[in-house]
Amino acid sequence: MLINLIYITIILVAIVALIAIFIKFKTVDDRCHNRLNSTHPLHIDNICRDSESNLQLIKGIGKILEKRLNSNGIYCIKQIANWNEEDIKRINKIIAFPGRVEREKWVEQAKAIINSNK
């Protein structure tokens, strides 16, 4: 009887762990399509289109940088297009590549992508 209880407990813990993993790795696109309300200083209140939620469209942003940006509240190209000098300084610290945003012209690229989607 005790062994059955232990097996049931292990199965329940495994189920809870799987649910937690599913919730943690929910796609960023889902968050982008809903109304975004964040208190993060770099976050703007907007709704993104499919083509605007893929930060890797900007040359210089790969999978790792996209994840780092997402973890800091940046989900949409529209957000990058609206960065000011202070935002760029913060992002350069976050991504640990000083001057990369300016050098690769992320803001200009983001604006061009948005204008091409209109």
Phi, psi and omega in degrees: 000316180295321179296319177298320179296321178295316178298317179296318179297316179297318179296317179296319178297319179296319179296314179298319178297317178297320178297317179298319178296317179300315180294318182296320185262022175300142188295148179292327181302323179300320180291328183287329183279342177269165177296123183264122176237109183223150176265003179298135185297336181265002185269133174251153182274105182207176174238130183260147171273164180309313184291344181261357182261359178260095183295341180288356173291340179274125180298127181108348177252113176256193183299316184293314179293324178298316178297319179295319177294315179302318181292348177249020173089008180258111183241340190230148178298327179300325178296315181296321180297337182260009179293143172253184183301319180295318178299316181298319178299316179297316182294320177302323176290319181297315183276350178062033174228082183306129176081358185294319182301315180290315183301319182266002175055052181299318182295315179296318178298318180297316178298319180295319179296316180296316181294327179286341180270355182280000000 
